[in-house]
Amino acid sequence: MDEAEKFREYAAECRRLAQKASAQDKAVLLEIAGAWIACAEEAECKAETMAKKT
């Protein structure tokens, strides 16, 4: 499993937890999920850049 996949799984877990959380916790968990998605996208860009260099 690559780094981006791990980050996307973390985001999915946050969204899953948010389904059962209070409104306040849900908002925080969804914000964290968004941050994990951003990390996944950045990791994918870095991986593409590294692949182009080789």
LOTI-758417 format. One line per 2 residues: number of its first residue (from 1); their letters; for each residue x, y, z of N, C-alpha, C. Coordinates in steps of 0.05 Angstrom, whole numbers. Example, Ala and Ser with C-alpha at 12.3 -4.5 7.8 and 13.67 -1.06 7.14 Angstrom:
2
1) AS) 264,-114,156,246,-90,156,264,-66,156  257,-45,142,273,-21,143,258,1,157
***
This chain:
54
1) MD) 17,-24,0,0,0,0,18,25,0  12,43,-18,29,67,-19,18,88,0
3) EA) 34,109,3,27,130,22,0,143,17  -6,149,-8,-31,162,-15,-55,144,-8
5) EK) -52,118,-12,-74,100,-5,-78,100,25  -57,100,41,-59,101,70,-74,126,79
7) FR) -66,149,67,-80,174,74,-109,173,67  -116,162,44,-144,159,36,-160,141,56
9) EY) -147,120,65,-159,103,85,-164,118,111  -145,134,120,-149,150,144,-173,169,140
11) AA) -175,181,117,-197,199,111,-224,184,112  -224,160,101,-248,144,102,-256,137,130
13) EC) -236,131,146,-242,124,175,-253,148,189  -243,172,184,-254,196,196,-283,200,188
15) RR) -288,196,162,-316,199,153,-334,179,166  -324,154,169,-340,133,182,-346,140,211
17) LA) -326,150,226,-330,158,253,-349,182,255  -348,199,236,-365,223,236,-394,216,234
19) QK) -401,194,222,-429,186,219,-442,181,246  -427,173,266,-438,167,293,-431,188,314
21) AS) -417,209,306,-408,229,324,-428,251,329  -424,266,350,-440,290,355,-435,310,333
23) AQ) -452,330,331,-450,350,310,-422,364,311  -414,371,335,-388,385,338,-365,366,330
25) DK) -365,342,339,-344,323,333,-345,316,303  -369,314,292,-372,308,264,-358,329,247
27) AV) -362,354,253,-349,375,238,-319,373,239  -308,367,262,-279,364,265,-269,340,250
29) LL) -283,318,252,-274,294,238,-275,298,207  -295,312,197,-296,317,169,-274,336,160
31) EI) -267,355,177,-245,373,171,-219,357,170  -215,339,188,-191,322,189,-191,304,164
33) AG) -214,293,156,-215,277,132,-206,293,108  -215,318,106,-206,335,84,-176,339,84
35) AW) -165,342,108,-136,345,109,-121,320,100  -132,296,107,-120,271,98,-122,269,67
37) IA) -144,278,56,-146,277,26,-126,296,14  -122,319,26,-101,337,15,-73,324,17
39) CA) -68,310,38,-43,296,41,-40,275,20  -62,260,14,-61,240,-6,-55,252,-34
41) EE) -68,274,-40,-63,287,-66,-34,297,-68  -24,308,-46,4,317,-47,23,293,-50
43) AE) 17,271,-37,34,247,-39,33,237,-68  10,238,-81,8,229,-108,24,247,-127
45) CK) 23,273,-122,39,291,-139,69,286,-135  77,281,-111,105,275,-106,114,249,-119
47) AE) 96,229,-118,102,203,-130,105,206,-160  87,222,-172,88,227,-201,114,241,-209
49) TM) 122,261,-193,147,275,-198,171,257,-196  171,240,-175,193,221,-172,194,201,-196
51) AK) 171,193,-205,170,174,-227,181,186,-253  176,212,-256,185,226,-280,216,229,-280
53) KT) 227,231,-256,256,234,-253,272,209,-259  258,186,-258,273,161,-262,270,151,-290
***
